[in-house]
């Protein structure tokens, strides 16, 4: 297990980022790509696909591990806490490390946690 500091990676989210992810994933849910549908929703505007915010956690984790991906057998559990919106900047923050378990949060520029993540990394 690395002993250095868990890096905080930031990612700015724009509507273009969201649209590009829709093209990549094929997920064209109107809540993500249709501004009128987003405005009429409970969110009051479009929101990002979950993996867009989650990538800050995975980038921090892989930088910390100095590896292109988490090792085989890594178990990741996530909880979506709040929507990520165009204009947000998301960064990952380590909350706790206990042996082979990492607890972190993906947080927006206002300090709102959008995703809580726990990774258990095999020894």
N, C-alpha and C positions, 0 to 999 in steps of 0.2 A: 504494500500500500504506500503511495507517495506520502512524503512528510512535508512537502512545501505547501505554500498557501494556495487555497482553492481560488482560481481566477474568476473574476466577475466579467462576463462577456456581455456587451450591450448590442442591441439590434433596433434600429429605427424601423417602424412599421408604417407603410403608406398604402393607399388604395392600390397603387401599382403593384406593391409587394403581394397584396391579397389576390389581385387579379392574376398575377404570374403564378401564384400557388394554385389557383383554380385551374389554370391551363395545365400545370404539371400534374395535378392530382385527378382532374376530371370532376372535382366537387364544385359545381356551379350553384349551390344552394343560394337562393336570392338574398338571404341574410348577409352573405359575404360579398356579393358582386352587384347587386341591384340597389342603388342608392335610394330609390323611391320605396322599395320593399323594406329596406333597412330602416328608413325614417318612420314607416308605419308600424314597425315592430316595437316590442317592449324595450328594445335597446336604443331606439331613437336614431339609429344610423347603422351603417354596415359594421360588422365585427370580423376580426381575423379568424381564420381557421386555427384550431388549437395548436397544431404542430408549429405554427409560425412563432408563437411565444415560447413554446417548449424547446425550440432549437437553442436558445441561450443556455439552458441547463445542459444539454448534450454537448455543446461546444465547450462550456466550462469544464465538464467532466472529462472529456477527451483531452483537453489541454492539460488538465491536472494529472491525468494518467499518462500523458505523453504517448498517446496511441491514436490511431485513426478511428477507432471505435471502442466502446466498452468491451471487455473480454466476454467470450462465450459464457453463458450461464448467469450473466448479470440480470437481476430482476429489478425492474423499475415500476413503481406505482405512482400515479399522478392523480391529483384532484384539481379540477378546474374551479377557481374561486370567483373570478370576475372576467368580463369580456376584455379583449384587447381590441383597441380601435385604431383606425388610421390616425396618424399623428403621435401615437404612443411610442416611447422608447422603453424597451423591456431589457432588464438586466437580471442576471442570476446572482443570488446571495446564499452563501453557505449558512445554514442555521445550526447544524450539529453534525459532528462526526463521531461515531462510536464504533470502533473496530472497522469492520468491513461495510458499515452502513453510513451513507451520506444522506442528510436531509437538507434540502435547499428550497428556495422559493424563487419564482420568476416574478419580478416586481416592476411596475411601471414608474414613470417619472414622478408621479404623485405619491409614491410609497404604497400603492395598493398592490396586494398580492393577487396576481392573476392565475398562477398555478403553484401548487405545492407538489414537490417531487421527492421521492425517497428511492435511492438506488442501493441495492445490496450487491456488492462486488465479490465474486468468489475469490478465496485466498489462493 
